[in-house]
Amino acid sequence: MKRSILLCLCIILGINAQAENFSKEIKGNAAYSISIKKPGNVARDFPIQLDQNGEFGGSEDLPMRVEVLWDEKEGYTDILVKLEARATVFYNFSSKIHLDEMDYDASQILMPGYWYRKNLRSPDNAPSVRESTDWLIREDRLSSPLVSIFNPKNRHGYSLLRLDEIAKTSLTTHEQGEVILSGENDLGALGFGKAGPGSYFEFSYPFAERPYTYIRKLTLAEPVTAYAKLEAGETRELRYRIKKHKNNEFSDFVATVWHHSYQQLKPAPIEEQKFSNHEVKGVLTSYFKSSYVDFEELKGFSGVHLETAVCSSTGILEVGFIGRVLLNAFNALEFAEANADRELKTMADAIFESYISNGFNQSGLIREVIDFEKKTESEVYSIRRQSEGLYALLLFLKYEKEKGRNHPELEGKIKNLFTQLISLQYKDGSFPRKFDTDLKVIDETGGSSPSIVLPLTMAYHYFRDKRYLEVARKVAKYQESAIIGPSDYFSSTLDADCEDKEASLYAATAMYYLAQVTKGKERQHYIDLAKKAAYFTLSWYYTWDVPFSQGEMLGDLEMKSRGWGNVSVENNHIDVFIFEFDEVLDWLAEETKEPDFSAFAEVIRSSMREQLLPHEGNLMGVAKIGYYPEVVQHTAWDYGKNGKGFYNDIFAPGWTVASIWELLTIGRTTGYFK
């Protein structure tokens, strides 16, 4: 008994000693400074030297009292910063926490939704370590207000998480330079950098960005530092948590950090829901009926390059992202027949008939993008759009067969298209990103390869042809070796060359589809790979609500960002790209016994389904009912116009409507494979 008590005591003391050593090591390497702005003058920077109690009493030049408390726990340390003004000041407080053991060159950075590894997949003039080794970034760019670093050499990493509620922000008159905030603000900044061979974390309040601020696509601008006001006697408290994580590889680290963020921030589903799923779909059918266009040769829903202010149809029809004409046509058909909507059924039937007759070119490829007004047609084809077109067509074929309606001509064209596309597969299992009508490769990048796994497995099930499954298996091997294994998710979007959300989303979804048509150890292997990829996808989705100012439309609409996903390093806005990923999360929760997957899936569903749904009585900043908005600009960045708190002036409701529709269509994939 005494030996057991002694053993327990030693374990407790060992844990406490580790926590204390961890805290002392980090605390001893922290530095602090305050920048003071006197209106009309250039700011002055003051390094802060704390005494042994963690206090700085101020001086004549700096009439502020500063106290920093480090509270050691088991495995993490909470940092409390207390600021008190002795006279009216405009200030910016910052701290650098040096992590000498984290070799900068060897380590990988994770700032969720914004920074992955070193962002080396991103082009010039987008944030990456090619532009600078040191970065400080405003918190609303991050899907979780967190910066983290992982060293694969010693198999551990650290994270620094902001604990405060970030509920308010205020407008500034400039995007660059020294700016005084116009009112109450909770928004700060987080960052990282290189210090000798080691690394450091940085935090700042209020926000600052350096060495550049990212103001629009591929446009880095001069740094910005914001200054908050404290009246004499007023105080401000800041709270952060620094935690050490032990992991074998970067993908495990990403998973650990996501759970840490999710469990600490505890995003809850949005409870107030006005509409049922069926009612949301009913509203979205207004988009179908309003956007239907008939160009004789082809018919479809106009959903690309529309102006939010008028939502007038354009002459463009696009199969796959960003138009999703065929998927919208299938959704319209299924809804129309279930609800006896003759008008909608006539439209959907006409679209499919036109594409069966005129939607394939002489090489057998789906005609991806046609502008009937300008009389132009894209001569560049993509594995992604071809795959998304095939996905919709295979949903249509199975649905029609179950209704007793067969389409042998379409089946033949689909088989021929698969033959053409399969000829593009490289020996490593990947597919080129883009090619021309003669199948000459234009862009051999393999990041989009997982998109073809979905229709390949569907074709295997529908046609009972094992050749399609074998091709999909080869893609899976490529995914494992080149994408999921090295945690290198990139360039799945069509208009960006960088780390992006859709690459990891398609990687996870592809493994979900393969698990539907395989058994035993092979199926379990796909489950494991889907889980790894899913954590990267989840890292793009917001676990908190970004604050907006009064006068910013999204703030006036009381929009909550939790559950929405950032897009990519290059295109820094949020959107409703989800499609069936929520179904993947629910499936993973069941297969892996991980309840956080399904819990966060519910957050996503509740947040995306109707928050910005234009409906009667509230058009949510667009011109027509059912035209679900896109390019939701949630941070100091714009896609071309309007900036934070607004939409860009041009949008593509074709894909947003398709995404929300699939989000609300539970069990479509599993139902297909039954």
N, C-alpha and C positions, 0 to 999 in steps of 0.2 A: 504493500500500500504506500509506504514512504517513498519507494523507488518510483511509483507511478506519479505521485504528487511532484517529486523532484523533476521527473521527466517533463511533465506538463509545464512546470515553472520555467524550465530551461527553454522549452519551445516558445513560451510567451515572451521570455526575456530576449530570445533570439529574434523573434518577429519585431519586437519593440526596438531592438538594437539596429536591425536592418532598416526600419523606418527612420530611426534617428540619423543613421549614417547617410541614408539616401537624402534626407532633408538637409542635413548640414552640408553635404557635398554640393547640392544645388544652391542652397541659400548663400553659401560662401562665394558663389560665382555670379551673383546677381548685382547689377548696377542700375542706378535710377537717375532720372533727370527730369527737370521741368523746364518747359519753354514758356516764357511770359511775353504776351503781346500787349503793348501799349498802343491803343488806336492811333493810327497815322504814322506808326514807327515800325521798323523792322524788329521782329521778335528777338529776345535774348535767351540763350540756353544756359541752364544752371545745373551742373552735376550735383547730386544729393548725396551727402555722406551721412549715413545713419549711425547712431551710437549703438552700444551693445544691447540696448533695449528695442532697437529697430525704430528709433525716433529721430526726427530732424526738427529743431525748434524754430527754424526760419531765421531771417536776417533782414537788415534794412533794405537790401536790394530784392529780397524775396520774402514778402510778408505772408508766408504760408507755412503751416505746420504739417508735417508729413509723418505718418506712422505706417510701418509695414510689419504685419504679424504673419508668421509662418506656423501653421497648426499641423503637426505631424499626425497622420493616421496610419492604419495598416495598409501599406501599398501605395499611398498617395499623400500629398500635402496640399492643404488649402492655403491660399495666399489672400490676405486681407489688406487692402491699401486704404488708409484713412487720410483724407485731405481736408484741411481747414484753412479758410482765408482770414487773415487779420486785417486786410483792407481789400477793397474791390480789385479783383484780378481777372484777366483773361488768360487762361492757361491751357497747356497740353502736357500731360504727365506720361512718361514712358519708362519702360524697364527692359533690360536685356538680361536673359538668364543663360549663362554659358554652359554648354554641355561638352566638355573637353573630350569625353570618351566617344562621342558620336563623330567619327571621321566623316567630314562633309562630303568628300569625293566618293566615298563608298556608300554613303547613306541615301535613303529614299525619303522624299518628303510627301506628306499627305495633308492637304488642306481641302476637306471634302467639297466636291462640286466645283473646284477651281484649280487645284494643283496636285498632280500625280507624278511621283518619281521626281524627275527634273523638268517635266513639261518639254522634253526634247523632241516630241512629235509635232510640236506646234511650230508654225512658220515664224519668220522674222516679224517683228513689230507686234507680236502677241507675247504675253507673259511667259518667260522661260529663263533658265539659268544662262542661256546664251546672251541674254540682254544684261543680266546682272546676277551675281551670286546671292545678293541680299534683297529681300522683299518684305515690305510691310503693306498689309491689305485690309481694307475696310471689311467689317464683319458681315455686312449684308451681301457680300459676294459669296459667302460660304454657306453651304447647306447645313452645316453645324458650326457654331462659332468656336472653332478649334484649329490648332496647328499641331502637327505631330511629325516625328522623324523616326525612322527605323534603320538600324545598322545591321546588315546581314552577317557581318563578320562575328559580332558577339551575340547575335540573335536576341536583341532586345531593342526597345525604343521608348520614347516618351511622348506624352501628349500634354497640351496646355489648353484647357477648356474654360471659357468665360462662364461663370455661374450666375451672373446678374440677370434679371429680367430686362430684356432689351425691348422696351415698349414704345419709346418715343424717339423721334428724330426731328430735326428742324431744317429749314431751307438755308442754303447759302447762295450768295450772289455770284460766286465764281467756282469753277471746277478745279482750278490750279492755284498754287501759291498759298499765302497765309490768309485764311478766311475766319471771320468771327461768326459763330453760329447765331441765328436769329431768335432762338428760344430754347425750350427744354430739349435735351438730347441724351439718349442712353447709348448711342452707337459708338463703338470703339474700333480698334484695329488689332490684328494679330499678324505675326510674321516670323521669319527665320533668316538666317544668314550664316556666313562663314567667318570663323575667327581662328586664324592660323590653320592648323589641320583639323580643328574641331568645328563645332556648330553652335548656334545659339537660337533661342526663342526670343521674340520680342512682343510686348503688348503695349498699346497706347490708348489713352483716353483723353479727349474724344478722338475720333478717327484721324488717321493720317495715312498717306500712301506715298511710298518712295521705293526705288528711285524714280518710278513713273506711276502715273495713274492711267488706267485703261478706259478710255472714254467712248470708243466705238470700234467696230471691226477693224483689226489690224492697225489701230491708231493708239500709240502710247504717247502720253502727254507729260508735261512737267509735273513734279510732285505737288502734293497738296497737304497742308496741315491745318486742321480745324482747332479753334480755340473756344472753350466754354467759359462762361462767366460765373464767378462766385462772389457774392457780396460779403462784406465783413461779417464774420461769425457763422457763415454758411459752411456746410460740410458736404463732402461727396465720398462715398465708399465704393470700392471696386473689389470684386471677388473672382478668383481664378482657382482652378484645380490643376496641379501638375501630377501626372501619374506615370509610373514605369510599367511597361508591358513586356512580357517575355513571350516571344514567338519564334517559330522556326524559319518562317519566310514572310515576305512582304504581304502576300495574300492573307495569311493568318493574322497579320498585324492589322490589315484593313478591316477584317471581320471583328477583331477585338475592339478596335477603336469605334466602329459603328455601334456595337452593343453598348459600349461605354457611353457614347453620346446619347443614344436612344434612351437608355435607362436613366441617365441623369436628367435629360431634358423632358422626358415623359410626354411626348406629343399625344394629345387625345383626339379622337375623331370629332369632327364638327357636328354638334348635336342637332342644330336647327336645320332641318331639311324640309323644304316646301313641297317637293314633288317626289312621287314614286319613280322607280326606274322606268316604268311604262310611260309615265307622264313626261319624263325627260326626253325619251325617244320621240314621243309625240311632238314635243317642241322642236326637236331637231329635224323632223320631217318638213318643217317649214323651210328649212334650208334646201332640202331636195326639190321641193315644188317651186321655189323661187329661183333657184339657180339652174334649173333644167334648160339645156340648150340643144338645138337641133341644127347641125351643120350638114344635114342630108347624108353625107358620107359616113360620118360618125355622130353619135349623140352622147350626151353625158351631163354631168353636173359641173358647172363652172366654179372652181374652187381655188384658183391660183392667181396671185398678184391682183387681188381685189383691194379697193380703197375702203378702209374702215368707215369713212364718212358717208359712203353711198352704197357700198356692197353691190355695185352693178356688175353683171356678168362680163367676163372678158372672152376673147376668142380662143383661149387656151384650154386644151384638154390634156391632162397628164395622168398616166397610169403609174401607180406606185407613188412614193413620196415625191412631191408634196401634195399631189392632187387626189390620189387614191380613188379614181373614178370607178373602177370596177368593184372595189370593196364597198363603196357607198351604194353602188347599184345592187349588189347582193343584199346589203342590209335593208335597202328600200324594198326589194322584192319580198324578203322574208316577213318584214313588218306589214307590208300591204296585204299579203295573202292571209296573215293571221288576223288582220283587222278589217278585211273586206274593203280596202281602200282602192277602188278601181283606177282612179287617176294616178296614184303612185305606182300601181302595178303596170299600167300601160307605159309609164316612163321607164321603169326598170327593165321590162321586156324589150323595149325599143333599144335601150343601151346595149344589152347583151347581143341582140340580133345584129346591131351595127358593128360591134367588135368581132363577132364571129365571121361576118362577111368581109369587113374592111379593116380590122384592127391589127392584122399581121402584115409585115412587108414581104417582099419577094424572097428574102432570106429566111423567112419563117419566124423572125423576131417580132415581139409585140411592139407596135408603134408607140413609143414612150411619151413624147412631148410634141404636140402639134399646135401651132398658132394659126387658126383659120383666118383671123383678121389680117395678119401680116403675110399669110400664105407661106409660112416657113415650117419646117419640120426638123427636129434634132437628128443629126446623123451620128451622134454619140450615144451609145447604149450602155447600160449599167447592169451588173449582176443583181443589184438590189431592186431596181424597178422591175426588171424581168421577173424576179422571184416574187415580188409583191403582187404583180399581175397574175402570175401562176397560182399563188395562194388564193386569190379571190375566185379565179376560174374553177379551181378544184372544189372550193366550197360550193360554188354554183352547180357543178356537175353532180356532186353527191346529193345535194338538195333536190335537184331536178329528178334524178333517178329514183329517189324515195317517193317522189310525187308521180312516178310513172311516165316521166318525160325524158327521152334520151336525145343526146346530141352527138351523134357519131362524127360529124364534120369537126366539131370543136375538139373531141377526143383525139382525132388524128392530128390536128394542128398542135395540140399540147404535147403529144408524143414527139412530134418532129422538133418542136422547140426544145424539149429536153435533150434530144440528140445533139442539137446544135450547141447548146450550152455546155453539155458534158464534154464536148470536144475541147473546150477551153480549160478544163481542169489540169493543173500542173501536177507533176509527180509527187509533190509534197502534200497534195490534197487541196490546195487553195485554188481560188478562182480570181481572175483579174477583176479589178474594180470597174474598169470601163473598156469598151471596144467599139469598133465601127460595124457597119452593116455587113461587111465581109468577114467579120469575126477577127479582124486584125486588132491586137491589143494596143490600147492607148494608155492605160494606167494599170500596171501589173500589181499594184498594192493589194494585199490579201485581206485587209481589215474587214471588208464587206462579205467575206466568204460565208459566215454563218447564216446569212439571210436565205441562202438557197436550200439549207437543210430543211426548212419548214415545208416547202412544196415537194421536195424530194421524198420525205417520209409520207406525205399525203398521197403522192403518186404511187409509192410502193403499196400503200394500203388500198388505194382505189383500183389500180390496174393489176395488182398482185404480181408485180414485176420486181424480182429481187435486185435487178441491176440498179434501180434507184436507191435502194437501201445501201448497197455497197458503195455507191458514190458518196452518199451522206456519211457513211462511216469514215471514209477517207478525209472528208472535211473535218470530222470530229477529231481525228488524229492530228490534223494540222492545227485546229483550235487549241488542242491540249499542248502541243509543242511550241507554238508560235504566239498564242494569245493568252490563254488561261494560265499555262505554266509560268511564263515570265511576267504575268500580270501586265500585259501590254495591250490595252484596249484603245484602238485608235481608228480614225478615218472611216467610220461606217456612215457618217453623214455624207451627203452628196456635195455640199458646198463648203466644207471645211476640211483642212488637213491638220488634225490635232487629236489629242485625247478627248473622247466624247462619251456621253452617256449611252447613245444608241449602240455603240460597239459592244459594250458589256451586256446591254439588254438583249441584243440579238444572240450573243454567245450563250447566255443563260437559257433563252427560249429555245435555241437549237437543241440543247441537251435535253430539255423538257420534251421536245418532240421525239427525239431518239428513244427516250425512256418509255414512250407510249408504244413503241413497236419492237421492243427487245425484252429479254428476260434475264433473270439470274444475275451473275457477276457483271455481265456487260451493262445491264440496266442500272445496277448499283453504281457502276463507274460513272455513268452519265449523270446520275443523281449527285454524286460527289462533285463533279465538274460544274454542274448547274449551280450548286450551292456556292462554290468559290466565285463564280462569275457574278452571282446575284448580289454578293456583298459590295462589289464594285458598283453595280447598278444602284443599289440602295444608297451608296455614299453620295450620289448626285442629288438625292431627294431631300428636301428641307425638313428638318426635325423641329423647326421653330418658325415663328411668325416675324418676318421682316417688318420693321416699323416704316410707316409712311407719314408724311406731313399733311396737314390740312391744305387743300388746294391741289394735291397730287391725286388724280382721279382714283387710283387704286385704294388710297387711303380713305377717300370720301365714300367709296363703295364698301369699305370695311373688309377688304380682301385679306384672307389669311394665307400665308405662303406655305404653311406646313403641308407636306404631302405632294407639293409641286416639285418638278425636277429642273435643275439647271441644265443647260443644253451642252455646252462644250467650253473648252478653254478659249477657243476663238470667238464663239458667239455667246456672250455672257448675259443671257436672259433666261427666264423660266417659262415652261410651257406644260401642256397636258399630254406629252408623249408618254403613253403607258400601254395602249392597246391591250394585250392579254397578259402583261407582266404581273398584274395582280393575281391572276389565276395561277401563274407560276409560283408566286409567293405562298399562296394558300396550299398548293401542292407540296412545296418544300417544307412548310410547317408540319404537314402530316407525315411526310417521308422521313424527315430528320428530327422530329420531335422538338422543334424550335419554335415556341409560341410567338417570339418577337416578329417572325416573318408575317404571320397572318394578322397580328395586331397592327403592324404598320401598314399592311395592305388595306385594312379598314380605314386608317387615317387617309390614305391616298384616295380611296373611293369617296369618302365623305367630303373631301376637300375639292376634288376635281369635278365631281358630277354636275354641280349646279352653281357653284360660286359665281362664275362669270357667264352663266347661261343667259343669253339674250331672250327674254320672254315678254309677254304682254305686261305692260306696266313698268318694266325696267329693261332697257336695251343694253345695259352694261357698257356703254361707250361705243357701240357699233350701230349701224343704221338699220339692221333688219333682224327679226326674230329668227333664232336657230343658228345664226352665223357665229359659232363659238370662236372667241378671239384667239389670236396667236401672237407671239413675240411680246410677252408680258414683261415689261422692263421694270425690274424690281430693285435695281441698284444704280449707281451713278455710271450708266452706260446706255448708249442708244444704238439701235440697229440702223439708224439713218435719220430718224426724226423723233422729237418729243421727249425722250429721256425718262429718268426714273419716275415711276408712278403712272405711266401711260403706256399705251400700245404704240408700236410703230404705225405709220400711216398706211402701209401696205401689208396685207396678210393673206394667209392661205387656209381658209376654213375647210377646204376639202379634207385635209388630213386630221384637223382637230375634231371634226364631227365623227370621222371614222374611229378615232382613238377613244373618244368618250363612249361611242356606241359599243365598241368591243369591251370596254371597261365594265359596262352594264350587262353584257351578255355572258353570264356565268356558265361555264362548262362547255363552251363551243368546241374547244380542242379535244377534250376527252370524249365528247359526244361524237366527234368526227371519226374517232378511231374505234368506236364500239362496233 
